[in-house]
Amino acid sequence: MPECERDEVGNVVNHLSEDPREFYERCHRAALTIHNRKAFPVFIGGDHSISAPLIRACKETHKHLTLIHFDAHTDLGEWDSSATHHHGNVMSRVLHENPELKIHQIGIRGFAGAPSLNSRCHVVCQREIDVDLNGVLSKSIPRDRTCYISLDVDVLDPSFAPGTGTPVPMGMTPSTLFRLLEAIARQNRIVGIDIVELCPGLDRNDMTTSLIFHLLMCLLGWAHESR
Ligand SMILES: [Mn+2]
């Protein structure tokens, strides 16, 4: 592949002086380029806000798409076209831009009650997973769908994954995350993945990076087997 073509889908660099909208457009174009080549897109970030253009590109390619969102937070802060797009409102933007899309939000830690009242979001709290993982595996994850997985590193407990910007206690263990991802990948067709909020500067001895790398390799294997 010529150098210039490789650059299109390699690092999408965020230039500090540019309008963020231009950066998100380049993310969108890079994702579309990968989909158009019938390749399997995997994105690693960085701020969770990049998921909005990546998911939009995936939805343009796969009409019937289900989003699986692993995160400690719902990321449903207010968003409209005049608001600043950021990691706390990325899923509001995703809902706005993709009117038929349903989101399964897994690993959410709320202080009280249901953390989301949006009818297009199906929330599986971390507490439910702690109490009855087998029940969640058998009843609460989708089956026979075309899925995009957006995984925020902070879904993991900070003791296993300190290398992230907004850690929340009482999170998921790696083995639970592996079981959930394996089940989701084997029961569905995965057509795109992003792993975000990885911050090597906050990591300890690369433990988060190496865990995420191992997880991504396993996930790619499961996703490939079930295609
Ligand atoms: Mn997030």
Residues whose N, C-alpha, C, O or C-beta is under 5 A from the ligand:
A	BS01	MN	H48 D71 D75 H87 D152
